[in-house]
Amino acid sequence: MSLLMLAMYHLIGQGKIVPEDPTLSTRIYEDYLVDKYQPKETRIKLKPIKEDQQAFGKLFEEEEREYIPGSNLTTNYRYFYERIQKEELTPDQLFQAIRSLEIIHIKLDQEDNPQLIFESLNSTGLDLSEGDKTRNYILMGLPAKKQEEYYEKYWNKIEQSTNYQVDLFARDYLSVKQQATPALNKIYRTFKTYVEERDMEMESLLADLLFYARLYRILLTGEFSDKRLRVCIFRLNRLETTITRPFFLEALRLYQKGRFAQTIWYLYFW
């Protein structure tokens, strides 16, 4: 909705569409897109994930050359920008349609469990990915400041290191920890059980996940100091032998801890 309204705002400002309501552009911008009383760097109301923040912020610029072309946000914004100009609906009709949307706001008491409520609501619609549910489970029960701190310090780096394949990474992580591989549609449930049975502290858990995520990145990219091992990893990825990743995650861990010699490490890969 923010991308759609931002496209409307720019088109009105450029004179490419003309609303009946002369205040529409101001209403869209000040009521829905920004908080004009906040400093410029925090004025935009919508806070996307870290990797999308820059692309979203650039869309507020008047100069299109400032946009980040590889971002899905930019692609979707441009779709709305072109589609609105076909005027299948007038700007006023489109704005009224957006205003007809309803948002549910649920306020929880101190004793409520936000994760359980989230799970019951999520089950009524299109399921989130197993990785999304895992992230929410880890962060949702924390105070807001801790959520932001742990997201920046750990989770965003985990997503980057795993090339945003958090579902598959979490599955391999559980395979290492439990010596059993969960089904793809049971990764989140298995992860939740694993954490709760051990009464794990969330920051320690995130630190361990990040440690393994950085090893996982080596298996995805082959970014390793030794050329022979880079070639081995490349061959494994070409063959799509993802089933071996839990084994090699543990082999990498032992190697980095100095638990066995480089020669043995070569034998593992060959």
Buried (B, 14 or more C-beta within 10 A) or exposed (E): EBBBBBBBBBBBEEEEBEBEEEEBBEBBBEEBBBEEEEEEEEBBEBEBEBEBBEBBBBBBEEEEEEBBEEBEBBEBBBEBBEEBEEEEEEBEEBBEEBEEEEEEEEEEEEEEEEBEEBBEEBEEEEEBBBBBBBBBBBBBBBEEEEBEEBBEEBBBBBBBBBEBBBBBBBBBBBBBBEEEBBEEEEBBBBBBBBBEEEEBEBBEBBEBBBBBBBBBBBBBBBEBEEEEBBEBBEEBBEEEEBEBBBEBBBBBBBBEEEEEEEEEBEEBBE
